[in-house]
Amino acid sequence: MVALRVLEQCRVSPPPTTGPRPALPLTFFDIPWLDLNPVDRLFFYRFPYSTAVFLDSHLPNLKSSLALTLNNFYPLAGTIRRSSAYDDRFEICNSDGDSVSLTVGEFENMDFNDISGYHRRPFGKLLLLVPSLPKSADAQPLLAIQITVFPNQGLCLALKVHHAACDGFSSIHFLKSWAAAATRAAAPPSPPSLDRSSISDPHSLSSKLAKTVLLQRSLPHHHKPSPPSPTLAAATFTLPSHQIQTLKQKLQSKDSSFHISTFVISSACSWICLLKTKVNDDDDEDLHLRRMAHLFFSVDWRNRMRPPPPANYFGNCLGCPCFVKASVGDIVDEKDGFFTACKVIGKAIEGIGDDVYEEMDGVIQKVIKVLPHKPLSIAGSPKLRVYDCDFGWGKPEKVEVTSIGGSGAFSMAESRDDKVGVEIGVVLPEDEIIEFGKQFDKFLGKCD
């Protein structure tokens, strides 16, 4: 049994201030994420030095630069609590005693190339690299960090971020700012905007959604999600840019009446491969083909709102999911399945309204309604540019999202060496991930 050797556990605080830092109210974008699992991202870097070199020459700088970065991103060191002024609101509270948990560990007998690869690996090994973030309804911490050294091979920097604090754009903004501070970059990212008035709420949606969260917590069925099965495996599949371009051209020549994009093509490919995997597993194939397949993904409102929030706004701007459905038989059809999948996804995107308040009203109930159908969902985006996070060790060898394990989701990011390509992360039982790989290779074969 491989075990992590913990070398240090500490807490890192932002520099003290002369006055109290203001509490940040949760907006209607933040509140739906309150009781959902945090987001776990693992960044693997080449580091051909000993653990002693890391501890002596790198860790002190990482700690000091983290503290400086938290000066601007201080909400991440705080906790989410019920508002002291309003019973039906939540806020991020901050004080000079706030801090972020940092764990430093070592794996002496684990192959860095194996754990950071794209091939099929036991998911449980990846979970050993993920920091712990306690769950609390009274004072929920928002960020935990773990750095794991593979002596003379590499290291893994892992972040666990509570989604109610911020979305992927904001968490990557934080990480890139930390990297810039650690490397003393000449042109660091701009500091975050913490102005919550950027998200206007004329219809008191935050209050309505908070009441829904509190009601859900009071129901008998409200419970903690089960941990991922230890039999799961993880793998990453790459959709190259030239094949994406070929597929775009084929779709446009056949029908240009719907939204066609890299996101649509990548989502359709993943959806098809997963459904074909499930068809092969199903005892009653005919019944499975007649069922409705569901897909949903969050909508980014950063550029849809009028006026839009600042580009460096810190928080959530991911809103009501875009819901897609079609019959399994139509999606896995060998002749027209890919076209059908792209069309229903593209049409659903085009159908997103321009009134964020209307779309977000009742969003929690909308999601709960579709959950019994076991929809496939999407985590991450190629637009995050996760491979641009350089702490002085070069760009990451691999970026992994482990919070998709057991959630019915796949992850999406730009390809490391082909930024117009897409990496698709999948966590499934081992037999299913083998079949998924076969279906993915078959799909790519049809693109040529």
N, C-alpha and C positions, 0 to 999 in steps of 0.2 A: 504494500500500500504506500503510495507516494504521499508524503506529508510536507506541508509548508513549515519551514523553520522561521519563526518570527524573530527578527533581530531588534526591532524597536517599535514601540507604539507610543505616539505622542499626539499632542493637539497643537495646531497652528492657529494663531489669532491674528486678525488685522491689527495694525497699530492703534493704540488708544487715541481717543479724540478728546477735545476740550469740552464737548457737549454731547448729549445723547443723540444717537442716530435715530431718525424718524422711522416709525413702523410703516410698512408698505401694505396697503389693503390689497387683498386678492381680487383680481378682476373676474369678469364672467368667462374669460378665457382660461384662467387658472383653476377655478373651483371644480370643474368636472374631473380634474386629475387628482383630487385630494386623496381618494381611497384606492387609487390604482398603484401598481408596483412602480418603483423607481426605474430609471433607465441606466443600464450598465454598459459602459464602453471600455474596451481593452485596446490599448495602443502598444504594439510590440515594436521595439527598436533594437537594432544591432548595437551591442556593447561588448567588445572583445577584451574586457578587462576584468580583474578580480573583484570580488565583493568588497575587499578592503579599499580598493581604489574608489569604488562608488561611494562608500561610507565616508571616506576622508576627503575626497576631492569634488564630489558632485552633490551629495545629500545636503550639506550645509547651504549651498547656493540654492538648491531647490526649495528648502524651507524658507529662506529669507525672501526669495522672489515670490513664493506663494503668499507670504504675509503681506508683501507690498501689493500684490494683485488683489488680495481680499480687501484692501483699503477701498478700492473702487467697486468691487463686487461683494460688498459686506453682507448683502442679504443671504448669500450662500453659507455664511457662518451663523446665521440666526435660526429661528424655529418658527414653524407655523402654529398659530394658536387661535382660539376664538377671540374675537375682538372684545376689548375691555369696555368699549363704549356701545357696541351694538350686539344683541344676542344672536342675530342672524347673519353675521359676517365673520370672515376670517382675515388674518393679516400675518405678515412676516414681522416678528418682533426681534429687535436687535439691542444689544447692550455691550459694554466693554468686556464682559466676561465671555463673550461668544468665541467659538473656535471650531475648527474643522478637524476631524479625526484623520490621522495619517499613520498607516501601518507600513512598515518596511520588512520584507521577508526575503527568503532565499530558497531556491530549489537547486540542490547540488546534483541530483541524479535524474533530471528531466531534460530531454532533448529540446532545445529552443526551436530548432528548425521544424520539429514535429508538431509542437503545440501551437506554433504560429503559422502553420501551413494552411493551404486551401483545401487539402484533402480531408477525408472523413476522419474525425477524431472523437474519442469519448467526451461527451459534453461535461461530465463530472470533473475532468481535469481543468477545463476552463473556469469552472465555478470556484476552484481553489484560488484563483487570481483575483476574485471579486471581493471588494471590501464589504464589511457589514455596516448597515445603516439601520439603527433601531426604529421600530414603528411605534408611534405614539399618537393618540388622538388629542392629547393635552398639549404637547410641545414637540412637534415633529421636526427632527433635524433634517437638513436639506442636502448635505454633501458629505461623502466619505471618499478617501483616496487610499489606494494601496499601490506600492511599488515593489515589484518582485524581481530579484536579480537571479539570472541564470549565469553563474560564474564563467567568465571568458567567452560567453556566447551572446547574451542579450539581456534585455529587461522588459518588463511589462508595466506600464503605467495605467492603472484602472481607476475609473471614476464611477461612482454611483450617485446619481443626481435625482432628487425627487422632482417629478414632472410638474407638480403644482408650483414649484419655484420658477421654472423657466422651460422653454422648449429647446429643441436641438440647436437652433441658431444661436441662442444665448449661451448655452453650455459650451459650445465650440468657440464662441467669442471669448468666454472666460479662459478656456484652455490655451487659445492662441495668445491671449494677453499674458498668461503665465509664462508661456514659452518665450515670448518677446522679452519679458523681464529677466528670465533666466539667462538669456543669451545677450542681453543688453542691446537689443535690436535698435538700429538707427531710426526706423519708422514703425513703431509699435501700433497696434490697432487703437482706434479711438476709444476713450473710456465709455462705459455703458451709460445710457440714459435711464434713470430710475424714476422718471416722471410718470406716475400712474394716471395722471390726468390726460395722458396721450390716448388712453382708451376710455372714451366717454361712455356713459351708461345712463342715457335718458330714461330708460324703462325699468331701472332697478333690477336688471337681470342677475347681478351678482347676489342680491338678497334672495331672489327666487331660487336660484341654483343652490345657494347655501342651505336653504330650507329643505330642498330635495335631498341633499347629502345627509343632513341631520335625520330626515325621515328614513332614509335607507339604512342608516346606522342603527335605528331603533327596531328594525324588522328582525324577526327570528332567524331568517335565512342569511342575514348579513354575517359573513365569516371571513376569515383570512383565506386567501387562495392556497391551494395545495402546492408544495414544493415540486419542482420538475422531477420526473422519473429518472432514476439513476441509469436507466438503460438507453437514454437518449444519446444521439451522436450529432455532431455539428460539421458542416461543410460549407464552402463558399464556391459559387459558380459565377463565371465571368461571361458577360455578353459583350463581345467586342464592338467597337465603334463602327467598323466597316459593315458588320452584319446588321447593326441597328439602322445604318443608312440605307442598306439594301432593302430592309423591311419597310422603312418609311416610303421609299420610292414605289414599292409594290402596292402598298396600301393606297397611296395617293393616286396611282394609275387606275386602281379599281374603284375607289370611292373617296372623294375628298370632302365629303359633306360633314365630317365630324372631326373633332380635335385629335390630331396625330402628333405624338411627341415621344421622346425617349422614355419618359415615365410611363406612358400608355403601353408602349411595346414591352418594356421590362416587366410591368405588372401582368400583362396578358401572358407573357411567356411563363412566369412563375405560377400563375393561376392554372394554366393548362397542365403544366408538368405535375403539379400537386394533385389535381383532379384525376389525371391519368394514373398516378401512383395509387390513389384511393380506389379507383375502379378495379385495378388489379388485385387489391386487397379484399374487395367486397365479395361476400358470399353470394349475393344476389345482384349480378351485374345489371340486369334489366331494370330492377328497381332503382339502383343507384343512378343510372342514366336518366331516369325520369324525374329525379329530384331537382330542386332548385339549388344552385350554387350561389353563395353570397360572398361579396368582397367589400371591404370598406377601408377608407383611409382619411386621415384628418386633412382639413383644408387650411392652407396657409393664407391668412388674411393680411399679412404685412403690407402687401401691395394692392389689396382689394379695398381696404377701408378708405373712406374719404372724409376728412383728410387722413393720410396714412400716418402711423406713428413714426418716430425717428428711426433711421436705418439701424442705429445702435441701441434700440429699445431693449431693455432687459426684462424678460418675463415671457409669457406665452402669447402667441398670436395664432395658435392652431385652434381652429373652431370645429363646428359641427361636421362630423364625418360625411364624406360623399359615399352614398350607399349604391352598390351595383349588384344586380342579380340576373341570372340567366339559367336555363336548364343545363344540367351537367352534360347531357347528350350533345347539345349544341356547341358547348365549349370544347369538348374533346373530339369533335368530329374531325376526321383526318383531312378532309378537303377544305372546309370553311371555318373550322373551329377558331383558328388564330384571328381571322378577319372578324368573326362574331365577337370574340372577347375584346378586341381592340375597339370595336364599334360601340359596344355597351359601356365600356369604360370611358371612351371619348365623349359619348353623348351625355353620360352622367356628369362629367366635368363641365361640359357646356351648360348643363342644367343648374349649376350652382348659382343661386340668386346673388343679387348685389346688396341685399339688406342683411347685414351681419346680425342685427337684433332679431329679425324674424328667424334666421337660420339657427341662432343659438338658443332661442326660447324653447325650453323643454328638451335640450340636447341629451340630458342624462336618460330620460325616459325613452328617447329615440334609440339610443344605444342598447339599453336593456331589452327593448322589444326585439332587436335583431339577434341578440346573443344566443338564444336557443337554436338558431340555425347554424351555429358554429362557423361564423364567417372567417375568411382569411383576411388578415389585416397587414399593414405595412408600417415598418419602423424605419426612421431615417430618411435621407434624401441625398441624391448625388450633389445637390446644391450646397450641402454643408461643407464640402471640401475638407474632409477629415484628414486627408493625407498631407495637408499643408501645416500640420502641427509639428514643428521642428524645435526640439529642446537643445539643439547642438549636436545631436547624434545622427543627423540626417532625417529624412522623412520616414515615417513608420514603415516597417516591413509589412505590417498587416494591422487592420483595424477590425475589431469584432464587437458585435452587439450581442451580449449574452442574455439580456432581459427578454428576448423573444422565446426563450426555452419554455415549452409547455403552454405558450400563450396563444397558439394558432396564428402566429405572425411570421413574416420573413423580413429581413433587413435589406436595405438598399443603400449603396454608397457609390461614389465615383470609383472607377478602376484605378488601382495604384499607378500603373504604368501606361494607362491609356485613358486620360481624363474625360474623354467623351464616351468611353465604355462604362459599363455598370457592373458592380459586384453585387451578387444576390446571396445573402446569408440564410441558411436553413438549419433548423434543429428539429430532428424527427427520430423516431425509433430507427435503429440501425438498418433493418431490412427495408424500411420505407425510404431511407435516404439513399440506399443503393439503387432502388428503383427510380427515385427522383433523378439521380445522376444519369441513368440510362435514358430517361425521357428527355432530359435536358440536352444530352449529346445528340439524340435523335432530332430534336428541334433545331439545333444548330446545323445539323447536316442538311436540313431542308432549306436553310437560308442561303446556302452556297449555290 
